[in-house]
Amino acid sequence: MTALAWLTFFSAHSMLSPAIETNAFHHLYEINKQWEKHPELAPIDKVSFQTDNERIRFHLLSVIGILKSKVRNQHTLSQTINRNRLLDVLVGYADRMNFPVNKYHTQRQPYFIDENDNFCAVGFMLKASGYESVAREIQRAQNYDYVAEIKHPELFDWAWQHGFSLEELAWIQPSYWVQNTFQTLGTGTNGTVKDMTTHVNTLYFIGDFDELDGEPCAGIGKYQSGTVECVLDGLHGSLNHIFTIVGTVWVAGAIEHDGSTYPFASYENNTWTYHRVNNDESITEGLFVFDFYQSKYFVVRDNGGSQIWFANSNGTQWNLHASTNGIIAGVAYSQQKLFWGGEFDEITIASGIQTGQTYTTNNLASCYIMGDDFPDSIEWFNHMDNLPSKINVLASFGSVLYVGGENDGENQVLLTRYLNGVFQPLIQFPDADTVIRSINSIDILETGKLLIGAHLTVGNSTATYTGRNLFEFNVTANSYNPLGNFNSPVMCAEILGNDVFVGGDFTQNSNVAVNRLAKSSSLVSINEIDYSVSLSLYPNPASDYLQVDFNEPQNGELRVTDISGRVLLSESLMGKNRITLNVSHLASQVAFVSVVDNGKTVKTERLVIQ
């Protein structure tokens, strides 16, 4: 096949893996389409690479060799010296292979400077010659554009002074391999995945499916150490939510067992146990369960509304807490309050100092426990402003509560934050016709960044692309970056170790098949990564003691920090390869465990404290 024929073939097909052995031209064309103009200059050997960075290095060294051999008689002596010096600098850059990472695109893409301050080849030449400010301006305005599209007058002046044409710079500039790829877990499911939770290095998920990885499975599965399988024989009926409470996995729904319907089931020691609320057989559908203040809260469906029940630790005493005229979809604890969110505008109090009172509210209510005479000391609050028109998810991390949901024609709020007693809208979208926009799940990716599962198309003002239904939201910068391009909403997203798992009703991500349940191992990039250091946490989530193991003795300091970077715990390592921490006094939150040596963070892992 000729170079032109291969060019046509690869233009119409998926990205060429670096591991495929084929003519060098095909790999070079994968990195930079400018090779279309120079096919006769490509090496004729068949090649393959272990990584895309090795392939980029091959591209750069090939172009450098060609450009060095070109004699440009029109160059001044100064231009020739500048050109040759930068080409020599570029050789060292290529050999180090510290290239940008394509984290926010679902196709190959240039990155002038990535978020970890890795410069592309052209950006590095600008920096090396004293023009870093120009590279930074391009990063700000056109970070993901090809050189031919960059409109910056100082770039043109710099190129002329250093003896490069824009065509040559365009030939140098690489594009970068997609890092945020997702793969289906097994063969996926034959129905919607609705919710997920993690427990002791295992992902549990539920949904409207009766087949998992090609085998019969009723509604609930798990993933551990590369294996996806059903949890026993599954759970029959309609499943709504899944939770982990002190080492036990709980499922809420209308769960069918031995001819009866139960609102809740718990899984522990490889056994299912089925639960009723107050021994009432008329209550048949649970919405969720939550553990707080030595009691469990059970939320159940009550005709068109919801009831909140709580029971003491051994389940011998039940009390009706409150009821709403609509569905409660989530609960979270933050700033000494329990928050209840969903789709309701009235809540009637059934216990505490406001028993019998009904409050008007905007899909959110909270209660505050004032003393030890629980439950009589509960005080309720209603909330009205800066909230979504329907709340789908509440997520608390330390002292911050995030509220996500849907907007409508009048209310533009999709995500709001409760901090210091005030609700602050973070994401607002004006409604367009009848388009549904919603935020369905919230987790912490890294300090100051949220992982958002949604029904939402998002883009970046400096990019030529959009993403759908999964994105990273930077709370500090109030900006977001797409992490996927799923063809249906992402209903749930969870982080386990350094992997991101998503579920929903999608079947494709950027035209790549992913069957309702998928995993990516490339989205969690916490600080700097040193692959020579292995750090493992057990158990994770942790509630009492945490054991931290290393692959080899470590020096420096072990730190546990919250999402704002505040140090919660620190221990000197002094050559240890194992350390045990008491985390029982820490509040429930997402935290980060880091090895810090000589002021440098060499490894970080994510920890959930329950």
PLY file of the C-alpha trace (Angstrom):
ply
format ascii 1.0
element vertex 610
property float x
property float y
property float z
element edge 609
property int vertex1
property int vertex2
end_header
0.00 0.00 0.00
1.39 3.43 -0.91
1.96 6.19 1.62
-1.03 8.07 0.22
-3.22 4.96 0.43
-2.15 4.35 4.01
-2.78 8.02 4.74
-6.36 7.67 3.52
-6.80 4.47 5.53
-5.61 5.93 8.82
-7.57 9.14 8.31
-10.76 7.10 8.20
-9.96 4.74 11.08
-9.21 4.94 14.80
-5.94 6.12 16.27
-2.89 3.98 15.56
-1.57 2.34 18.73
2.17 2.85 19.29
2.54 -0.92 19.82
1.53 -1.80 16.25
4.51 -2.62 14.02
4.13 -0.84 10.71
5.97 1.55 8.37
7.51 4.52 10.17
5.49 6.94 8.07
2.22 5.70 9.59
3.44 6.35 13.14
4.86 9.76 12.20
1.61 10.71 10.52
-0.23 9.71 13.70
1.84 12.28 15.65
1.71 15.08 13.08
-0.40 15.24 9.92
2.23 17.54 8.34
4.11 14.37 7.36
1.54 14.15 4.55
3.66 16.81 2.79
6.93 14.92 3.31
6.25 11.15 2.96
9.49 10.63 1.02
11.53 11.91 3.99
10.16 9.38 6.46
12.34 6.38 7.37
11.39 3.27 5.42
11.77 0.84 8.33
8.91 -0.84 10.14
8.78 0.32 13.74
6.75 -0.02 16.95
6.93 1.67 20.35
6.13 0.78 23.93
4.63 4.21 24.64
3.33 7.19 22.74
6.07 9.35 24.30
8.70 7.14 22.62
6.86 7.67 19.34
6.80 11.47 19.86
10.55 11.37 20.54
11.03 9.47 17.26
8.99 12.11 15.43
10.91 15.03 16.95
14.36 13.54 16.27
13.32 12.73 12.69
12.14 16.29 12.03
15.21 17.77 13.77
17.53 15.71 11.58
15.76 16.87 8.43
15.72 20.54 9.46
19.42 20.46 10.38
20.28 19.18 6.93
18.39 21.97 5.20
20.52 24.94 4.12
18.61 28.22 4.13
20.71 30.69 2.12
18.33 33.52 2.92
19.12 33.28 6.65
21.36 35.82 8.30
24.24 34.58 10.44
22.24 35.44 13.56
19.21 33.46 12.34
21.38 30.45 11.51
23.05 30.46 14.92
19.70 30.82 16.72
18.11 28.08 14.62
20.91 25.54 15.15
21.13 26.27 18.87
17.40 25.68 19.36
17.46 22.48 17.29
20.23 21.22 19.59
18.16 22.21 22.62
15.22 20.34 21.11
17.27 17.14 20.94
17.70 17.20 24.72
14.01 17.99 25.15
13.05 15.01 22.98
15.35 12.65 24.90
13.86 13.64 28.28
10.32 12.87 27.02
8.63 15.22 29.50
5.78 15.90 27.10
2.33 17.34 27.82
-0.47 14.99 28.83
-3.76 14.97 26.92
-6.15 14.82 29.87
-9.12 16.78 28.57
-9.69 15.59 25.00
-11.15 12.49 23.49
-8.98 12.64 20.36
-5.30 13.39 19.68
-4.69 17.03 20.41
-1.87 19.58 20.72
-1.25 21.04 24.19
1.00 24.10 24.23
1.49 23.79 28.01
-0.42 21.28 30.14
-1.65 21.81 33.71
1.52 20.21 35.12
3.63 22.82 33.30
4.93 20.45 30.61
5.73 22.49 27.47
5.20 21.25 23.93
8.22 21.29 21.61
7.49 24.74 20.14
6.61 26.13 23.58
9.85 24.73 24.98
11.88 26.47 22.25
10.15 29.73 23.12
11.00 29.25 26.79
14.62 28.23 26.07
15.20 31.38 24.02
13.78 33.79 26.63
10.23 34.06 25.27
8.36 32.16 27.97
5.87 35.02 28.34
4.79 34.47 24.73
4.32 30.75 25.42
2.21 31.62 28.47
0.02 33.99 26.47
-0.55 31.26 23.88
-1.38 28.84 26.72
-3.97 31.28 28.01
-5.58 32.10 24.66
-5.02 29.15 22.29
-3.58 26.32 24.32
-5.09 23.50 22.25
-4.63 24.95 18.77
-2.30 23.86 16.02
0.51 26.30 15.12
-1.21 27.17 11.85
-4.22 28.41 13.87
-2.29 30.45 16.46
-2.70 34.19 15.90
0.02 35.79 18.00
2.19 38.47 16.36
5.13 37.87 18.69
5.22 34.21 17.65
5.73 35.32 14.05
8.51 37.75 15.05
10.22 35.10 17.21
10.06 32.51 14.40
11.70 34.93 11.93
14.45 35.95 14.39
15.29 32.29 15.04
15.24 31.12 11.45
12.03 29.05 11.41
9.10 29.24 9.06
5.62 28.67 10.45
5.40 25.57 8.26
8.47 24.16 10.00
7.05 24.90 13.42
3.80 23.22 12.41
5.81 20.15 11.38
7.63 20.07 14.73
4.50 20.43 16.87
3.22 17.01 18.07
-0.28 15.99 19.01
-0.74 13.88 22.12
-2.32 10.50 22.74
-5.70 10.37 24.48
-5.14 9.70 28.18
-8.70 9.68 29.45
-9.73 6.49 27.69
-12.46 4.29 29.16
-12.86 0.55 28.85
-15.97 -1.47 29.59
-15.78 -3.64 32.70
-16.04 -7.10 31.19
-18.77 -6.83 28.56
-20.80 -4.45 30.70
-24.50 -4.77 31.53
-27.72 -5.05 29.57
-29.42 -2.25 31.51
-28.79 1.10 33.19
-26.20 1.33 35.97
-27.76 3.70 38.51
-25.45 3.97 41.52
-22.02 2.95 42.88
-20.11 2.77 46.14
-16.70 1.51 47.27
-15.71 -0.68 50.20
-12.30 -2.25 51.03
-10.81 -1.93 47.54
-14.01 -3.17 45.92
-16.49 -1.30 43.71
-20.17 -2.23 44.12
-22.79 -1.09 41.61
-26.55 -1.49 41.10
-28.97 -0.90 38.27
-31.78 -2.10 36.05
-29.95 -5.07 34.57
-30.26 -8.84 34.68
-27.03 -9.61 32.83
-23.44 -8.70 33.77
-20.37 -9.60 31.70
-22.49 -11.96 29.62
-23.80 -13.90 32.65
-27.17 -13.75 34.49
-27.05 -11.21 37.32
-29.94 -9.48 39.03
-29.22 -5.83 39.66
-25.96 -5.78 41.66
-22.35 -6.54 40.81
-18.86 -5.85 42.06
-15.39 -5.21 40.66
-12.21 -6.16 42.46
-8.63 -6.71 41.27
-9.57 -6.79 37.60
-12.57 -9.12 38.00
-16.20 -8.13 37.52
-18.90 -10.47 38.84
-22.37 -10.69 40.34
-22.81 -10.34 44.11
-24.05 -13.84 44.96
-27.22 -14.28 42.84
-27.96 -10.56 42.89
-31.04 -8.73 44.18
-34.40 -8.94 42.43
-36.78 -6.04 42.18
-36.16 -2.32 41.71
-32.93 -0.97 43.22
-32.51 2.76 43.96
-29.29 3.44 45.85
-26.27 1.67 47.35
-24.28 2.77 50.41
-21.48 1.60 52.69
-21.97 1.93 56.45
-19.23 0.80 58.85
-18.10 -2.13 56.76
-21.57 -3.20 55.53
-23.00 -2.64 52.05
-26.63 -1.47 52.09
-29.07 -1.35 49.16
-32.34 0.61 49.10
-35.19 -0.23 46.73
-38.22 -2.46 46.36
-36.33 -5.72 46.88
-38.11 -9.02 46.26
-37.21 -12.01 48.45
-39.17 -15.19 49.27
-42.44 -13.76 48.02
-42.16 -10.49 49.97
-40.91 -7.00 49.13
-38.39 -5.31 51.42
-37.22 -1.68 51.36
-33.62 -2.48 52.38
-31.04 -5.25 52.22
-27.52 -5.44 53.68
-24.54 -7.49 52.53
-21.88 -8.66 54.97
-19.79 -11.84 55.29
-21.03 -13.02 51.90
-24.65 -13.01 53.10
-27.73 -10.90 52.33
-29.99 -9.75 55.18
-33.37 -8.15 54.45
-34.79 -5.28 56.55
-38.12 -3.65 57.22
-38.81 -0.24 58.75
-40.49 -0.49 62.16
-41.65 -4.03 61.19
-44.17 -2.39 58.86
-44.91 -4.65 55.87
-46.78 -1.83 54.12
-43.48 0.05 53.62
-42.02 -1.67 50.57
-39.67 0.81 48.87
-36.55 2.35 50.33
-34.82 5.40 48.87
-31.59 5.39 50.89
-30.08 4.75 54.32
-27.65 6.97 56.23
-25.68 6.43 59.45
-25.31 9.32 61.89
-25.10 9.97 65.65
-25.33 6.27 66.63
-28.53 5.94 64.62
-29.47 4.90 61.10
-31.76 7.05 59.01
-34.01 5.18 56.59
-35.78 7.14 53.85
-38.76 5.41 52.24
-41.31 6.23 49.60
-44.74 7.24 50.94
-47.23 7.49 48.08
-46.06 10.63 46.24
-43.73 11.72 49.03
-41.05 10.47 51.39
-40.70 9.58 55.04
-37.52 9.84 57.12
-37.22 7.24 59.87
-34.44 6.71 62.32
-33.60 3.72 64.50
-31.21 3.22 67.38
-28.03 1.23 66.82
-29.59 -2.20 67.41
-32.85 -1.44 65.58
-35.11 -1.89 68.63
-36.51 1.67 68.67
-37.97 3.42 65.64
-39.16 7.03 65.27
-40.63 8.94 62.35
-38.37 11.93 61.83
-40.11 13.96 59.09
-42.05 13.62 55.84
-42.04 15.53 52.57
-44.53 16.02 49.76
-41.98 14.85 47.18
-39.08 12.50 46.75
-35.86 12.80 48.80
-32.87 11.94 46.62
-29.87 12.49 48.88
-28.53 13.21 52.35
-25.20 14.55 53.61
-23.67 15.84 56.84
-21.85 19.17 56.82
-21.17 21.97 59.30
-23.03 20.18 62.14
-26.18 19.74 60.08
-27.84 16.90 58.22
-29.08 18.06 54.80
-31.91 16.36 52.92
-32.38 17.16 49.22
-34.67 16.10 46.39
-37.81 17.40 44.73
-40.20 18.75 47.35
-41.51 22.11 48.54
-42.92 21.12 51.93
-41.52 19.22 54.90
-43.56 18.27 57.98
-41.66 17.65 61.22
-42.56 14.51 63.19
-40.02 14.65 66.04
-37.96 17.22 67.91
-38.84 20.65 69.21
-40.84 21.58 66.05
-43.07 18.47 65.94
-46.18 19.02 63.84
-44.93 22.10 62.01
-44.80 22.25 58.20
-42.23 24.38 56.36
-42.09 25.59 52.78
-38.71 24.89 51.22
-36.95 24.72 47.87
-36.00 21.03 47.60
-33.64 21.21 50.60
-34.06 21.02 54.37
-31.60 20.51 57.20
-31.66 19.56 60.85
-29.29 20.42 63.67
-28.85 18.28 66.75
-28.28 20.66 69.66
-27.64 18.35 72.61
-27.54 14.85 74.04
-31.32 14.46 74.47
-31.64 13.00 70.98
-34.10 13.03 69.22
-35.96 15.75 71.12
-33.15 18.25 70.55
-33.44 18.29 66.74
-34.06 21.69 65.16
-35.09 21.97 61.49
-34.29 24.63 58.85
-35.69 25.26 55.40
-33.60 26.58 52.46
-34.81 28.63 49.51
-32.13 30.47 47.53
-29.41 29.55 45.00
-30.49 25.91 44.68
-31.25 23.71 41.66
-34.89 23.29 40.67
-34.47 19.59 41.48
-31.69 18.14 43.66
-30.11 14.88 42.55
-27.03 14.63 44.76
-25.57 16.01 47.98
-21.85 15.52 48.66
-19.91 16.77 51.66
-16.12 16.97 51.86
-14.89 18.27 55.19
-16.77 21.48 55.98
-18.01 22.02 52.42
-21.34 20.77 51.06
-21.95 20.53 47.30
-25.50 20.38 45.93
-26.08 19.19 42.35
-29.25 18.85 40.35
-31.33 20.06 37.40
-32.28 23.48 36.13
-35.47 24.66 34.45
-36.60 27.62 32.38
-36.34 30.05 35.28
-33.70 28.55 37.56
-30.23 28.28 36.01
-28.39 26.70 38.97
-26.90 23.22 38.44
-24.25 23.16 41.17
-24.05 25.18 44.36
-21.75 25.15 47.39
-22.71 25.61 51.02
-19.86 27.27 52.89
-19.88 29.47 55.99
-23.66 29.38 56.12
-24.15 30.65 52.54
-25.17 28.87 49.31
-22.93 29.99 46.44
-23.87 28.96 42.86
-20.88 27.46 41.02
-22.35 26.23 37.73
-25.30 27.92 36.04
-26.68 27.20 32.58
-29.55 29.07 30.95
-32.25 26.72 29.76
-32.48 26.18 25.99
-35.84 24.95 24.69
-36.55 21.62 26.40
-32.95 20.48 26.88
-32.50 18.65 30.20
-29.33 19.50 32.05
-28.46 17.80 35.29
-25.63 16.93 37.65
-26.04 13.37 38.91
-22.92 12.57 40.96
-20.05 14.40 42.67
-16.71 13.09 43.92
-13.26 14.56 44.63
-10.60 14.06 41.95
-7.84 15.94 43.73
-7.41 19.05 45.85
-9.84 21.70 44.63
-11.23 19.59 41.75
-14.53 17.73 41.53
-15.41 14.74 39.39
-18.89 15.41 37.96
-21.18 12.83 36.35
-23.95 14.58 34.47
-26.33 15.05 31.59
-24.54 18.05 30.22
-22.52 19.18 27.22
-19.54 21.28 28.25
-16.65 22.93 26.48
-13.57 25.04 27.08
-13.40 28.62 25.85
-9.89 28.05 24.48
-10.62 24.68 22.88
-12.11 23.56 19.59
-14.06 20.68 21.12
-16.81 19.80 23.56
-17.32 16.91 25.93
-20.45 15.29 27.27
-21.63 13.98 30.59
-18.35 13.60 32.53
-16.08 16.48 33.47
-13.68 17.91 36.01
-14.72 21.09 37.78
-11.99 23.29 39.25
-13.62 24.96 42.25
-10.82 27.51 42.71
-10.72 28.63 39.09
-14.47 28.18 38.59
-13.80 26.31 35.33
-14.36 22.83 33.96
-12.73 20.46 31.53
-14.44 17.55 29.76
-13.25 14.07 30.69
-15.47 12.11 28.33
-17.87 12.26 25.43
-20.56 9.78 26.44
-23.63 9.39 24.25
-26.01 9.16 27.26
-25.95 10.62 30.76
-23.45 9.46 33.35
-25.58 8.57 36.37
-22.78 7.74 38.80
-19.01 8.12 39.06
-16.68 6.80 41.77
-12.95 6.84 42.42
-11.26 3.71 43.73
-7.50 4.02 44.15
-6.29 5.75 41.00
-9.16 4.50 38.84
-12.35 6.32 37.85
-15.48 4.21 37.34
-18.63 5.50 35.63
-22.08 4.04 35.11
-25.19 5.04 33.21
-27.11 4.12 30.09
-24.34 5.07 27.62
-23.05 2.72 24.95
-20.29 4.88 23.45
-17.57 7.32 24.50
-16.30 9.30 21.48
-17.57 6.54 19.16
-15.73 3.87 21.17
-18.02 1.15 22.56
-18.44 1.26 26.35
-21.41 -0.69 27.62
-22.99 1.20 30.55
-20.14 0.42 32.95
-16.60 1.70 32.31
-13.25 2.39 33.91
-10.39 4.79 33.25
-6.99 4.56 34.92
-5.69 7.90 33.69
-7.90 10.64 35.13
-6.66 10.74 38.73
-3.42 12.73 38.62
-2.70 13.74 42.20
0.31 16.10 42.47
3.49 14.58 41.11
3.68 10.87 40.30
6.79 8.85 41.07
6.24 5.39 39.64
9.21 4.00 41.60
7.33 4.53 44.88
4.42 2.24 45.71
2.07 3.32 48.49
-0.91 1.17 49.54
-3.62 1.96 52.10
-5.66 -0.56 54.10
-8.49 -0.40 54.78
-9.76 2.27 52.42
-12.31 3.61 53.36
-10.93 3.77 56.93
-12.72 4.63 60.16
-10.34 3.64 62.99
-6.78 2.74 62.03
-5.07 3.05 58.66
-2.12 0.90 57.64
0.21 2.42 55.04
2.65 0.08 53.26
5.53 1.01 50.94
7.39 -1.14 48.42
10.69 -0.01 49.96
11.79 2.00 53.05
10.90 5.67 52.80
12.41 8.79 54.34
10.84 12.16 54.85
7.33 12.60 56.20
3.93 10.98 55.73
1.11 13.54 55.63
-2.66 13.25 55.62
-4.27 16.40 54.20
-7.84 17.48 53.50
-9.12 18.75 50.16
-7.97 22.29 50.95
-4.40 21.09 51.58
-4.60 21.49 55.38
-2.45 18.90 57.20
-4.58 16.62 59.39
-1.86 14.16 60.44
1.88 13.86 59.95
4.40 11.18 60.89
8.17 10.91 60.36
9.09 7.92 58.19
12.82 7.50 58.94
13.39 4.46 56.74
10.09 2.72 57.51
8.25 0.57 54.99
5.04 0.37 57.06
3.26 2.83 59.32
-0.10 2.75 61.16
-2.17 5.89 61.71
-5.11 6.47 64.04
-7.78 8.29 62.00
-10.71 7.65 64.36
-10.76 11.28 65.52
-10.96 12.69 61.99
-14.27 13.75 60.44
-15.77 11.78 57.57
-14.21 13.18 54.41
-12.05 12.58 51.38
-8.38 13.08 52.23
-4.96 12.52 50.65
-2.03 10.51 52.04
1.34 11.75 50.75
5.03 10.97 51.08
6.90 14.28 51.31
10.71 14.23 51.10
12.85 17.41 51.11
9.75 19.49 50.48
8.75 17.47 47.41
5.62 15.33 47.22
6.81 12.08 45.69
3.63 10.01 45.96
0.00 10.59 46.90
-2.99 8.30 47.30
-6.62 9.15 47.92
-8.21 8.11 51.25
-11.86 8.02 52.28
-12.40 8.50 56.03
-15.76 7.25 57.27
0 1
1 2
2 3
3 4
4 5
5 6
6 7
7 8
8 9
9 10
10 11
11 12
12 13
13 14
14 15
15 16
16 17
17 18
18 19
19 20
20 21
21 22
22 23
23 24
24 25
25 26
26 27
27 28
28 29
29 30
30 31
31 32
32 33
33 34
34 35
35 36
36 37
37 38
38 39
39 40
40 41
41 42
42 43
43 44
44 45
45 46
46 47
47 48
48 49
49 50
50 51
51 52
52 53
53 54
54 55
55 56
56 57
57 58
58 59
59 60
60 61
61 62
62 63
63 64
64 65
65 66
66 67
67 68
68 69
69 70
70 71
71 72
72 73
73 74
74 75
75 76
76 77
77 78
78 79
79 80
80 81
81 82
82 83
83 84
84 85
85 86
86 87
87 88
88 89
89 90
90 91
91 92
92 93
93 94
94 95
95 96
96 97
97 98
98 99
99 100
100 101
101 102
102 103
103 104
104 105
105 106
106 107
107 108
108 109
109 110
110 111
111 112
112 113
113 114
114 115
115 116
116 117
117 118
118 119
119 120
120 121
121 122
122 123
123 124
124 125
125 126
126 127
127 128
128 129
129 130
130 131
131 132
132 133
133 134
134 135
135 136
136 137
137 138
138 139
139 140
140 141
141 142
142 143
143 144
144 145
145 146
146 147
147 148
148 149
149 150
150 151
151 152
152 153
153 154
154 155
155 156
156 157
157 158
158 159
159 160
160 161
161 162
162 163
163 164
164 165
165 166
166 167
167 168
168 169
169 170
170 171
171 172
172 173
173 174
174 175
175 176
176 177
177 178
178 179
179 180
180 181
181 182
182 183
183 184
184 185
185 186
186 187
187 188
188 189
189 190
190 191
191 192
192 193
193 194
194 195
195 196
196 197
197 198
198 199
199 200
200 201
201 202
202 203
203 204
204 205
205 206
206 207
207 208
208 209
209 210
210 211
211 212
212 213
213 214
214 215
215 216
216 217
217 218
218 219
219 220
220 221
221 222
222 223
223 224
224 225
225 226
226 227
227 228
228 229
229 230
230 231
231 232
232 233
233 234
234 235
235 236
236 237
237 238
238 239
239 240
240 241
241 242
242 243
243 244
244 245
245 246
246 247
247 248
248 249
249 250
250 251
251 252
252 253
253 254
254 255
255 256
256 257
257 258
258 259
259 260
260 261
261 262
262 263
263 264
264 265
265 266
266 267
267 268
268 269
269 270
270 271
271 272
272 273
273 274
274 275
275 276
276 277
277 278
278 279
279 280
280 281
281 282
282 283
283 284
284 285
285 286
286 287
287 288
288 289
289 290
290 291
291 292
292 293
293 294
294 295
295 296
296 297
297 298
298 299
299 300
300 301
301 302
302 303
303 304
304 305
305 306
306 307
307 308
308 309
309 310
310 311
311 312
312 313
313 314
314 315
315 316
316 317
317 318
318 319
319 320
320 321
321 322
322 323
323 324
324 325
325 326
326 327
327 328
328 329
329 330
330 331
331 332
332 333
333 334
334 335
335 336
336 337
337 338
338 339
339 340
340 341
341 342
342 343
343 344
344 345
345 346
346 347
347 348
348 349
349 350
350 351
351 352
352 353
353 354
354 355
355 356
356 357
357 358
358 359
359 360
360 361
361 362
362 363
363 364
364 365
365 366
366 367
367 368
368 369
369 370
370 371
371 372
372 373
373 374
374 375
375 376
376 377
377 378
378 379
379 380
380 381
381 382
382 383
383 384
384 385
385 386
386 387
387 388
388 389
389 390
390 391
391 392
392 393
393 394
394 395
395 396
396 397
397 398
398 399
399 400
400 401
401 402
402 403
403 404
404 405
405 406
406 407
407 408
408 409
409 410
410 411
411 412
412 413
413 414
414 415
415 416
416 417
417 418
418 419
419 420
420 421
421 422
422 423
423 424
424 425
425 426
426 427
427 428
428 429
429 430
430 431
431 432
432 433
433 434
434 435
435 436
436 437
437 438
438 439
439 440
440 441
441 442
442 443
443 444
444 445
445 446
446 447
447 448
448 449
449 450
450 451
451 452
452 453
453 454
454 455
455 456
456 457
457 458
458 459
459 460
460 461
461 462
462 463
463 464
464 465
465 466
466 467
467 468
468 469
469 470
470 471
471 472
472 473
473 474
474 475
475 476
476 477
477 478
478 479
479 480
480 481
481 482
482 483
483 484
484 485
485 486
486 487
487 488
488 489
489 490
490 491
491 492
492 493
493 494
494 495
495 496
496 497
497 498
498 499
499 500
500 501
501 502
502 503
503 504
504 505
505 506
506 507
507 508
508 509
509 510
510 511
511 512
512 513
513 514
514 515
515 516
516 517
517 518
518 519
519 520
520 521
521 522
522 523
523 524
524 525
525 526
526 527
527 528
528 529
529 530
530 531
531 532
532 533
533 534
534 535
535 536
536 537
537 538
538 539
539 540
540 541
541 542
542 543
543 544
544 545
545 546
546 547
547 548
548 549
549 550
550 551
551 552
552 553
553 554
554 555
555 556
556 557
557 558
558 559
559 560
560 561
561 562
562 563
563 564
564 565
565 566
566 567
567 568
568 569
569 570
570 571
571 572
572 573
573 574
574 575
575 576
576 577
577 578
578 579
579 580
580 581
581 582
582 583
583 584
584 585
585 586
586 587
587 588
588 589
589 590
590 591
591 592
592 593
593 594
594 595
595 596
596 597
597 598
598 599
599 600
600 601
601 602
602 603
603 604
604 605
605 606
606 607
607 608
608 609
